[in-house]
Amino acid sequence: MFIISALLICIPLAAYYNYTQLFLEAAQVKKIAATQTLGQMSEMLFMLAMPLMFRRLGVKWMLVLGMSAWVVRYGLFASAAPNAIFWMIALGILLHGVCYDFFFVTGQIYVDKKSTPAIRGQAQGFFVLVTYGVGMLIGAQIAGKVYNSFLGTAQALTLAQWNRFWWIPAAFALVVTLFFTLAFHDRVDEAQDAVKSKAA
């Protein structure tokens, strides 16, 4: 369930990496590179918060939180698009820390925990292949077809079109997040939580 969800959630992720810059141009954001750097700053801050959050939430809910942040990010982009509301766009970019750290870093920790020393390297490589390889490849193809279908013969998407464009990865990410929440169970974490609740 983890690997299937990791593959699926990286499909809408490709829309962010490939089309955010074009969206910022359409929204007439002045300093595009500096604005996108907010995501890297957020990533560093949330990396520091991860140990505390990991102890409190455990693997499953860290992953759910990371996936949910992608839904919120695309929703913010879609909502911001018609009137180019900068604070919503900036907040969506700032969510990169939650999106990346809580899903990818937690995913790497989970893979490390579940694999034996003999296959740990291969397991991590497989995780990267599934997410940044297969998932992003499929996502780039789909996002490109969606973008081109909106574009038609025009030179660029209008803000109204960007609104409709961003709702598509938002809906896809929401479905994947719900699927993961219902289907994924970390038996070890659940057993530990049960012991802690009894002790309390």
Secondary structure, DSSP 8 states (H G I E B T S, - for coil): -HHHHHHHHHHHHHHHHHHHHHHHHHTT-S-HHHHHHHHHHHHHHHHHHHHHHHHHHHHHHHHHHHHHHHHHHHHHHHHHGGGT-HHHHHHHHHTHHHHIIIIIIHHHHHHHHHS-TTTHHHHHHHHHIIIIIIIHHHHHHHHHHHHHHHHTTSSS--HHHHHHHHHHHHHHHHHHHHHHHHH---HHHHHHHHHHHHH-
